[in-house]
């Protein structure tokens, strides 16, 4: 069993991590309140016009892409119609074929080329903003006249710099990958809630 001093140090660490998360939360909220509403409105307009939302990312961001897609297709907090969303991170045969036959950097762009249509939205997730395969997906989305909502962190990276004026960047106000991922998940939940409230009326 750990000694008491070791337990105290770990408890103190947990406190610091919670404090760091709260600070990132406050900074991100201050920077992104209006942009998050605009991103939800963009998604709602896409869905209302019969479009769909494609999402992609690597590692933890792949999990976030799948999380978002599942919340739209199934439900977030209330009963409603299913909404069109596709996570580009889930089809193992497609992913391995593209990586093997082409290049890992084309993992998502190839799928956007196949599935994306004018008016669709790409939710591009990268904690650093520098994921090459996500940046390539953004480039392909632009070529197809799709709009992009990018979840980034730090300085926005390559992806932050390649966005068009009609795109929306939701950049977490944090440098730590863990804090950025926490903010991304909260932003995803905010988007899901805003979408459901628009469709069903504001809940308590």
QUIVEN-V591571 format. One record per pair of residues at least 4 apart in sequence whose ideal C-beta (glycine too) atoms are under 8 Angstrom apart, sorted by the first residue. I is the first residue (numbers start at 1). J is the second residue. If there is no record, write none. Layout:
BEGIN
<<I & J> <I & J>>
END
This chain:
BEGIN
<<2 & 6> <2 & 7> <2 & 10> <3 & 7> <4 & 8> <5 & 9> <6 & 10> <7 & 11> <8 & 12> <9 & 13> <10 & 14> <11 & 15> <12 & 16> <13 & 17> <14 & 18> <15 & 19> <16 & 20> <17 & 21> <18 & 22> <19 & 23> <20 & 24> <20 & 176> <20 & 179> <21 & 25> <21 & 179> <21 & 182> <22 & 26> <23 & 27> <24 & 28> <24 & 172> <24 & 173> <24 & 174> <24 & 176> <24 & 179> <24 & 180> <24 & 182> <24 & 183> <25 & 29> <25 & 182> <25 & 183> <25 & 186> <26 & 30> <27 & 31> <27 & 173> <27 & 174> <28 & 32> <28 & 172> <28 & 173> <28 & 174> <28 & 183> <28 & 186> <28 & 187> <29 & 33> <30 & 173> <31 & 35> <31 & 171> <31 & 173> <32 & 36> <32 & 170> <32 & 171> <32 & 173> <32 & 187> <33 & 37> <34 & 38> <35 & 39> <35 & 168> <35 & 169> <35 & 170> <36 & 40> <36 & 170> <36 & 187> <36 & 190> <36 & 191> <36 & 194> <37 & 41> <37 & 194> <38 & 42> <38 & 168> <39 & 43> <39 & 149> <39 & 168> <39 & 170> <39 & 191> <40 & 44> <40 & 190> <40 & 191> <40 & 194> <40 & 195> <40 & 198> <41 & 45> <42 & 46> <42 & 121> <42 & 147> <42 & 149> <42 & 168> <43 & 47> <43 & 53> <43 & 121> <43 & 149> <43 & 191> <43 & 195> <44 & 48> <44 & 195> <44 & 198> <44 & 199> <45 & 49> <46 & 51> <46 & 52> <46 & 53> <46 & 119> <46 & 120> <46 & 121> <46 & 147> <47 & 51> <47 & 52> <47 & 53> <47 & 83> <47 & 84> <47 & 195> <49 & 119> <50 & 84> <50 & 119> <51 & 84> <51 & 117> <51 & 119> <51 & 120> <51 & 121> <52 & 84> <52 & 85> <52 & 86> <52 & 115> <52 & 117> <52 & 120> <52 & 121> <53 & 68> <53 & 69> <53 & 72> <53 & 83> <53 & 84> <53 & 85> <53 & 86> <53 & 120> <53 & 121> <53 & 122> <53 & 123> <54 & 85> <54 & 86> <54 & 87> <54 & 88> <54 & 111> <54 & 112> <54 & 115> <54 & 116> <54 & 120> <54 & 121> <54 & 122> <54 & 123> <54 & 141> <55 & 64> <55 & 65> <55 & 66> <55 & 68> <55 & 69> <55 & 85> <55 & 86> <55 & 87> <55 & 88> <55 & 89> <55 & 122> <55 & 123> <55 & 124> <55 & 125> <56 & 62> <56 & 65> <56 & 87> <56 & 88> <56 & 89> <56 & 108> <56 & 111> <56 & 112> <56 & 122> <56 & 123> <56 & 124> <56 & 125> <56 & 133> <56 & 134> <56 & 137> <57 & 61> <57 & 62> <57 & 63> <57 & 64> <57 & 65> <57 & 89> <57 & 124> <57 & 125> <57 & 126> <57 & 131> <57 & 134> <57 & 151> <58 & 62> <58 & 126> <58 & 131> <58 & 133> <58 & 134> <59 & 63> <60 & 64> <60 & 127> <60 & 177> <60 & 181> <61 & 65> <61 & 125> <61 & 126> <61 & 127> <61 & 131> <61 & 134> <61 & 151> <61 & 181> <61 & 184> <62 & 66> <62 & 87> <62 & 89> <63 & 67> <64 & 68> <64 & 125> <64 & 151> <64 & 181> <64 & 184> <64 & 185> <64 & 188> <65 & 69> <65 & 87> <65 & 88> <65 & 89> <65 & 123> <65 & 125> <66 & 70> <66 & 87> <66 & 89> <66 & 90> <67 & 71> <67 & 185> <67 & 188> <68 & 72> <68 & 85> <68 & 87> <68 & 123> <68 & 188> <68 & 191> <68 & 192> <69 & 73> <69 & 85> <69 & 86> <69 & 87> <70 & 74> <70 & 87> <71 & 75> <71 & 76> <71 & 188> <71 & 192> <72 & 76> <72 & 82> <72 & 83> <72 & 84> <72 & 85> <72 & 192> <72 & 195> <73 & 82> <73 & 83> <73 & 84> <73 & 85> <74 & 82> <75 & 79> <75 & 80> <75 & 196> <76 & 189> <76 & 192> <76 & 193> <76 & 195> <76 & 196> <77 & 192> <77 & 193> <77 & 196> <77 & 203> <78 & 196> <78 & 200> <78 & 203> <80 & 196> <80 & 199> <80 & 200> <81 & 199> <83 & 195> <86 & 115> <88 & 107> <88 & 108> <88 & 111> <88 & 112> <88 & 115> <88 & 137> <89 & 95> <91 & 95> <92 & 96> <93 & 97> <94 & 98> <94 & 111> <95 & 99> <95 & 107> <96 & 100> <97 & 101> <98 & 102> <98 & 103> <98 & 106> <98 & 107> <98 & 110> <98 & 111> <99 & 103> <99 & 104> <99 & 107> <102 & 106> <102 & 110> <104 & 133> <105 & 109> <105 & 132> <105 & 133> <105 & 136> <106 & 110> <106 & 133> <106 & 136> <107 & 111> <107 & 133> <108 & 112> <108 & 133> <108 & 134> <108 & 136> <108 & 137> <109 & 113> <109 & 133> <109 & 136> <109 & 137> <109 & 139> <109 & 140> <110 & 114> <111 & 115> <111 & 137> <112 & 116> <112 & 122> <112 & 137> <112 & 140> <112 & 141> <112 & 144> <112 & 146> <113 & 140> <113 & 144> <116 & 120> <116 & 122> <116 & 140> <116 & 141> <116 & 144> <116 & 146> <117 & 144> <117 & 146> <118 & 144> <118 & 145> <118 & 146> <119 & 145> <119 & 146> <120 & 141> <120 & 144> <120 & 146> <120 & 147> <121 & 146> <121 & 147> <121 & 148> <121 & 149> <122 & 137> <122 & 138> <122 & 141> <122 & 146> <122 & 147> <122 & 148> <122 & 149> <123 & 149> <123 & 150> <123 & 151> <124 & 134> <124 & 137> <124 & 138> <124 & 141> <124 & 148> <124 & 149> <124 & 150> <124 & 151> <124 & 159> <125 & 134> <125 & 150> <125 & 151> <125 & 184> <126 & 130> <126 & 131> <126 & 134> <126 & 135> <126 & 150> <126 & 151> <126 & 152> <126 & 157> <126 & 159> <127 & 152> <127 & 153> <127 & 154> <127 & 172> <127 & 177> <127 & 180> <127 & 181> <127 & 184> <128 & 152> <128 & 153> <128 & 154> <128 & 157> <128 & 177> <129 & 150> <129 & 152> <129 & 153> <129 & 154> <129 & 155> <129 & 156> <129 & 157> <129 & 158> <129 & 159> <129 & 160> <129 & 171> <130 & 135> <130 & 157> <130 & 158> <130 & 159> <131 & 135> <131 & 159> <132 & 136> <132 & 158> <133 & 137> <134 & 138> <134 & 159> <135 & 139> <135 & 158> <135 & 159> <135 & 162> <136 & 140> <137 & 141> <138 & 142> <138 & 148> <138 & 150> <138 & 159> <138 & 162> <138 & 163> <139 & 143> <139 & 162> <140 & 144> <141 & 146> <141 & 147> <141 & 148> <142 & 146> <142 & 148> <142 & 164> <147 & 166> <147 & 167> <147 & 168> <148 & 163> <148 & 164> <148 & 167> <148 & 168> <149 & 167> <149 & 168> <149 & 169> <149 & 170> <150 & 156> <150 & 159> <150 & 160> <150 & 163> <150 & 167> <150 & 168> <150 & 169> <150 & 170> <150 & 171> <151 & 170> <151 & 171> <151 & 172> <151 & 184> <151 & 187> <151 & 188> <152 & 156> <152 & 157> <152 & 159> <152 & 160> <152 & 169> <152 & 170> <152 & 171> <152 & 172> <153 & 171> <153 & 172> <153 & 174> <153 & 175> <153 & 177> <153 & 180> <153 & 183> <153 & 184> <154 & 171> <154 & 174> <154 & 175> <154 & 180> <155 & 160> <156 & 160> <156 & 161> <156 & 169> <156 & 171> <157 & 161> <158 & 162> <159 & 163> <159 & 169> <160 & 169> <160 & 171> <163 & 167> <163 & 168> <163 & 169> <170 & 187> <172 & 179> <172 & 180> <172 & 183> <172 & 184> <172 & 187> <173 & 183> <174 & 179> <174 & 180> <174 & 183> <175 & 179> <175 & 180> <176 & 180> <177 & 181> <178 & 182> <179 & 183> <180 & 184> <181 & 185> <182 & 186> <183 & 187> <184 & 188> <185 & 189> <186 & 190> <187 & 191> <188 & 192> <189 & 193> <190 & 194> <191 & 195> <192 & 196> <193 & 197> <194 & 198> <195 & 199> <196 & 200> <196 & 203> <197 & 201> <197 & 202> <197 & 203>>
END
